[in-house]
Amino acid sequence: MRQLTPKELHSGLSDGADFSLLDIREPWEVAICRLANAVQIPMFTIPDKLSEIKQLQPLVVYCHHGIRSVQVCHYLAQQGIEHVYNLAGGIERWADEIEPQMARY
């Protein structure tokens, strides 16, 4: 598992990188703020969605602060999913560095 900073992810997306975004937060969190085009699969349902997730590579996983997403990235790697990145600092850091107008919680 590799880490991507929000600036690295933003730059990659701006340059046309083919990343899929996986938001593992709860629905109430996603209702407050989210990244455009992200697929939302709550953390506790990840084991049931592995076949769907395998289709999303290369994959950037994120949560609120980047802690839950690290756990999910390790789990996905153990399941044989190779191209997985964690968004370092989560959506909170994204808001700090890329979208300061984003709603927060």
C-alpha positions as CSV (number, residue, x, y, z in Angstrom):
1,M,0.0,0.0,0.0
2,R,1.2,3.4,-0.9
3,Q,0.2,6.8,0.5
4,L,-0.9,9.7,-1.7
5,T,-1.1,13.2,-0.4
6,P,-4.1,15.3,-1.4
7,K,-1.7,17.4,-3.5
8,E,-0.4,14.3,-5.3
9,L,-3.9,13.0,-5.9
10,H,-5.2,16.4,-7.1
11,S,-2.3,16.7,-9.5
12,G,-2.8,13.2,-10.8
13,L,-6.5,13.7,-11.3
14,S,-5.9,17.0,-13.0
15,D,-3.4,15.3,-15.3
16,G,-5.9,12.6,-16.3
17,A,-4.7,9.8,-14.0
18,D,-7.2,6.9,-14.1
19,F,-7.7,6.6,-10.3
20,S,-10.9,5.2,-8.8
21,L,-11.9,6.9,-5.5
22,L,-13.3,4.7,-2.8
23,D,-15.0,6.5,0.1
24,I,-15.3,4.1,3.0
25,R,-17.1,6.5,5.4
26,E,-20.6,6.1,6.7
27,P,-23.5,7.5,4.7
28,W,-24.0,10.3,7.2
29,E,-20.4,11.4,6.7
30,V,-20.7,11.3,2.9
31,A,-23.9,13.5,3.2
32,I,-21.7,16.3,4.7
33,C,-18.9,16.2,2.1
34,R,-17.4,14.0,-0.5
35,L,-15.0,13.9,-3.4
36,A,-16.6,14.0,-6.9
37,N,-17.0,10.7,-8.6
38,A,-16.1,8.6,-5.5
39,V,-17.7,5.2,-5.0
40,Q,-19.1,5.0,-1.5
41,I,-18.8,1.6,0.2
42,P,-18.9,1.8,4.0
43,M,-16.0,0.1,5.7
44,F,-18.0,-2.7,7.3
45,T,-19.3,-3.8,4.0
46,I,-15.9,-4.1,2.2
47,P,-15.6,-7.9,2.6
48,D,-19.0,-8.3,0.8
49,K,-18.0,-6.0,-2.1
50,L,-14.5,-7.4,-3.0
51,S,-15.6,-8.4,-6.5
52,E,-16.9,-4.9,-7.2
53,I,-13.8,-3.3,-5.6
54,K,-11.4,-5.4,-7.8
55,Q,-12.8,-3.6,-10.8
56,L,-11.9,-0.2,-9.5
57,Q,-8.1,-0.4,-9.8
58,P,-6.0,1.7,-9.5
59,L,-7.8,2.6,-6.3
60,V,-7.5,5.5,-3.8
61,V,-9.2,4.8,-0.5
62,Y,-10.2,7.5,1.8
63,C,-12.0,8.2,5.0
64,H,-12.2,11.2,7.4
65,H,-8.6,11.3,8.7
66,G,-7.0,8.4,6.9
67,I,-6.9,5.9,9.7
68,R,-9.8,3.6,8.7
69,S,-8.6,3.8,5.1
70,V,-5.2,2.5,6.0
71,Q,-6.8,-0.5,7.6
72,V,-8.9,-1.1,4.5
73,C,-5.9,-0.7,2.2
74,H,-4.0,-3.4,4.2
75,Y,-7.1,-5.7,4.1
76,L,-7.5,-5.2,0.3
77,A,-3.8,-5.9,-0.2
78,Q,-4.2,-9.2,1.8
79,Q,-7.0,-10.1,-0.6
80,G,-4.7,-9.7,-3.6
81,I,-5.7,-6.3,-4.7
82,E,-2.4,-4.7,-5.8
83,H,-2.9,-1.1,-6.9
84,V,-4.3,0.4,-3.8
85,Y,-3.4,3.9,-2.4
86,N,-4.4,5.5,0.8
87,L,-5.3,9.2,0.8
88,A,-3.0,10.5,3.6
89,G,-4.9,12.6,6.1
90,G,-8.3,11.7,4.5
91,I,-10.9,14.1,3.3
92,E,-10.1,16.4,6.2
93,R,-6.6,17.0,4.8
94,W,-8.0,17.3,1.3
95,A,-10.3,20.1,2.6
96,D,-7.3,21.8,4.2
97,E,-5.0,21.6,1.2
98,I,-7.3,21.5,-1.9
99,E,-10.9,22.6,-1.1
100,P,-10.9,24.9,1.9
101,Q,-14.6,25.7,1.2
102,M,-15.6,22.1,1.7
103,A,-18.0,21.4,4.5
104,R,-16.4,19.7,7.5
105,Y,-17.3,17.7,10.5
